[in-house]
Amino acid sequence: MTNASKDLWADPTGTFLALKEAEPVYSLFGLDSALPGSPPAINTPVNAPPMGYHNREGIHDLTKYDWANFIEFANSHYRKK
């Protein structure tokens, strides 16, 4: 999930907390989250599967920074072992 620091109507903190509430469901399937206990700092992505989150500086938009984080997460998640 992603947000922007000035995109307050999207509720960046609530988005992060929703991910945290989903952790027990993931753990039922043996998938441990790498999310920290509280929202990470702006521009400090957590791209470790099974759950990813970043909150970048800026307004509501879809930026090159966002895409770079989506791709990093996907590469980590779908990398063949």
DRENPA-3360 file (N, C-alpha, C; in nm, 2 decimals, always signed):
BEGIN
1 = MTNASKDL = +0.08/-0.12/+0.00/+0.00/+0.00/+0.00/+0.09/+0.12/+0.00 ~ +0.03/+0.23/-0.05/+0.11/+0.35/-0.06/+0.02/+0.47/-0.03 ~ +0.09/+0.58/+0.02/+0.03/+0.71/+0.04/+0.13/+0.82/+0.01 ~ +0.08/+0.94/+0.02/+0.17/+1.06/+0.01/+0.14/+1.14/+0.14 ~ +0.25/+1.21/+0.18/+0.24/+1.28/+0.31/+0.13/+1.40/+0.31 ~ +0.11/+1.45/+0.19/+0.01/+1.56/+0.18/-0.12/+1.51/+0.13 ~ -0.14/+1.38/+0.12/-0.26/+1.32/+0.07/-0.35/+1.28/+0.19 ~ -0.38/+1.37/+0.28/-0.44/+1.34/+0.41/-0.58/+1.28/+0.40;
9 = WADPTGTF = -0.65/+1.31/+0.29/-0.79/+1.24/+0.27/-0.77/+1.09/+0.26 ~ -0.66/+1.05/+0.21/-0.63/+0.90/+0.20/-0.60/+0.84/+0.33 ~ -0.57/+0.92/+0.43/-0.54/+0.87/+0.57/-0.42/+0.77/+0.57 ~ -0.30/+0.83/+0.55/-0.18/+0.74/+0.55/-0.16/+0.66/+0.68 ~ -0.19/+0.72/+0.80/-0.18/+0.64/+0.92/-0.28/+0.53/+0.92 ~ -0.41/+0.56/+0.88/-0.51/+0.45/+0.88/-0.48/+0.34/+0.78 ~ -0.42/+0.38/+0.67/-0.38/+0.28/+0.57/-0.27/+0.18/+0.63 ~ -0.18/+0.24/+0.70/-0.07/+0.16/+0.77/-0.14/+0.07/+0.87;
17 = LALKEAEP = -0.23/+0.12/+0.96/-0.29/+0.05/+1.06/-0.38/-0.07/+1.00 ~ -0.44/-0.04/+0.89/-0.52/-0.15/+0.82/-0.43/-0.27/+0.79 ~ -0.31/-0.24/+0.74/-0.21/-0.34/+0.71/-0.17/-0.42/+0.83 ~ -0.14/-0.34/+0.94/-0.11/-0.41/+1.07/-0.22/-0.50/+1.12 ~ -0.34/-0.46/+1.10/-0.45/-0.55/+1.14/-0.47/-0.67/+1.06 ~ -0.41/-0.67/+0.94/-0.42/-0.79/+0.85/-0.31/-0.89/+0.88 ~ -0.21/-0.85/+0.96/-0.09/-0.94/+0.99/-0.14/-1.07/+1.04 ~ -0.23/-1.08/+1.13/-0.27/-1.21/+1.19/-0.33/-1.31/+1.08;
25 = VYSLFGLD = -0.39/-1.25/+0.98/-0.45/-1.33/+0.87/-0.33/-1.39/+0.79 ~ -0.23/-1.31/+0.76/-0.12/-1.36/+0.69/-0.04/-1.47/+0.77 ~ -0.03/-1.45/+0.90/+0.04/-1.54/+0.98/-0.03/-1.68/+0.98 ~ -0.16/-1.68/+0.96/-0.24/-1.81/+0.95/-0.18/-1.90/+0.84 ~ -0.13/-1.83/+0.74/-0.07/-1.90/+0.63/+0.08/-1.91/+0.63 ~ +0.14/-1.88/+0.75/+0.28/-1.89/+0.77/+0.36/-1.78/+0.71 ~ +0.30/-1.67/+0.68/+0.36/-1.55/+0.62/+0.38/-1.44/+0.72 ~ +0.50/-1.42/+0.76/+0.54/-1.32/+0.86/+0.56/-1.18/+0.80;
33 = SALPGSPP = +0.50/-1.08/+0.85/+0.52/-0.94/+0.81/+0.65/-0.88/+0.86 ~ +0.71/-0.80/+0.78/+0.82/-0.72/+0.82/+0.79/-0.58/+0.85 ~ +0.66/-0.55/+0.86/+0.62/-0.41/+0.89/+0.66/-0.37/+1.04 ~ +0.71/-0.25/+1.06/+0.74/-0.21/+1.19/+0.62/-0.19/+1.28 ~ +0.63/-0.16/+1.40/+0.52/-0.14/+1.49/+0.44/-0.01/+1.47 ~ +0.51/+0.09/+1.42/+0.45/+0.21/+1.39/+0.48/+0.26/+1.24 ~ +0.41/+0.35/+1.19/+0.43/+0.39/+1.05/+0.58/+0.43/+1.03 ~ +0.64/+0.38/+0.92/+0.78/+0.42/+0.89/+0.78/+0.57/+0.85;
41 = AINTPVNA = +0.90/+0.63/+0.86/+0.92/+0.77/+0.83/+0.89/+0.79/+0.68 ~ +0.86/+0.91/+0.64/+0.83/+0.95/+0.51/+0.95/+0.91/+0.42 ~ +0.93/+0.85/+0.30/+1.03/+0.81/+0.21/+1.12/+0.70/+0.26 ~ +1.06/+0.61/+0.35/+1.13/+0.50/+0.41/+1.04/+0.37/+0.38 ~ +1.05/+0.32/+0.26/+0.96/+0.21/+0.22/+0.99/+0.08/+0.29 ~ +0.89/+0.00/+0.31/+0.90/-0.14/+0.36/+0.86/-0.22/+0.24 ~ +0.95/-0.28/+0.17/+0.92/-0.36/+0.05/+0.94/-0.51/+0.07 ~ +0.93/-0.56/+0.19/+0.96/-0.70/+0.22/+0.82/-0.77/+0.22;
49 = PPMGYHNR = +0.80/-0.86/+0.12/+0.68/-0.94/+0.12/+0.66/-1.02/+0.25 ~ +0.54/-1.04/+0.29/+0.42/-1.04/+0.20/+0.34/-0.91/+0.20 ~ +0.39/-0.81/+0.28/+0.31/-0.68/+0.29/+0.41/-0.57/+0.27 ~ +0.38/-0.47/+0.19/+0.46/-0.36/+0.16/+0.39/-0.23/+0.19 ~ +0.46/-0.13/+0.23/+0.40/+0.00/+0.26/+0.51/+0.11/+0.23 ~ +0.46/+0.22/+0.17/+0.55/+0.34/+0.17/+0.46/+0.46/+0.17 ~ +0.51/+0.57/+0.23/+0.45/+0.70/+0.24/+0.55/+0.80/+0.20 ~ +0.53/+0.85/+0.07/+0.63/+0.94/+0.02/+0.59/+1.08/+0.04;
57 = EGIHDLTK = +0.69/+1.17/+0.03/+0.66/+1.31/+0.04/+0.58/+1.36/-0.08 ~ +0.48/+1.44/-0.06/+0.41/+1.50/-0.17/+0.26/+1.49/-0.17 ~ +0.20/+1.52/-0.28/+0.06/+1.52/-0.29/+0.01/+1.39/-0.36 ~ -0.13/+1.38/-0.37/-0.19/+1.27/-0.43/-0.14/+1.26/-0.58 ~ -0.08/+1.16/-0.61/-0.02/+1.14/-0.74/+0.04/+1.00/-0.75 ~ +0.08/+0.96/-0.87/+0.15/+0.83/-0.89/+0.28/+0.86/-0.96 ~ +0.39/+0.85/-0.88/+0.52/+0.91/-0.93/+0.61/+0.79/-0.96 ~ +0.73/+0.83/-1.02/+0.83/+0.74/-1.05/+0.88/+0.67/-0.92;
65 = YDWANFIE = +0.89/+0.74/-0.81/+0.93/+0.68/-0.69/+0.83/+0.57/-0.65 ~ +0.70/+0.60/-0.66/+0.60/+0.49/-0.63/+0.62/+0.37/-0.72 ~ +0.64/+0.39/-0.85/+0.66/+0.28/-0.94/+0.78/+0.20/-0.90 ~ +0.89/+0.27/-0.87/+1.01/+0.20/-0.83/+0.99/+0.11/-0.71 ~ +0.91/+0.16/-0.61/+0.88/+0.08/-0.49/+0.79/-0.04/-0.53 ~ +0.69/-0.02/-0.61/+0.60/-0.13/-0.66/+0.69/-0.24/-0.72 ~ +0.78/-0.20/-0.81/+0.86/-0.30/-0.88/+0.95/-0.37/-0.79 ~ +1.01/-0.30/-0.69/+1.10/-0.36/-0.60/+1.02/-0.46/-0.51;
73 = FANSHYRK = +0.90/-0.43/-0.47/+0.82/-0.52/-0.40/+0.79/-0.64/-0.48 ~ +0.74/-0.62/-0.60/+0.70/-0.73/-0.69/+0.82/-0.82/-0.72 ~ +0.94/-0.77/-0.74/+1.06/-0.85/-0.77/+1.09/-0.93/-0.64 ~ +1.08/-0.87/-0.53/+1.10/-0.95/-0.40/+1.00/-1.06/-0.38 ~ +0.88/-1.03/-0.41/+0.76/-1.12/-0.39/+0.76/-1.24/-0.49 ~ +0.79/-1.21/-0.61/+0.78/-1.31/-0.72/+0.91/-1.37/-0.76 ~ +1.02/-1.33/-0.70/+1.15/-1.38/-0.74/+1.16/-1.53/-0.72 ~ +1.20/-1.60/-0.82/+1.21/-1.74/-0.82/+1.32/-1.79/-0.73;
81 = K = +1.30/-1.89/-0.65/+1.40/-1.94/-0.55/+1.47/-2.05/-0.61;
% end
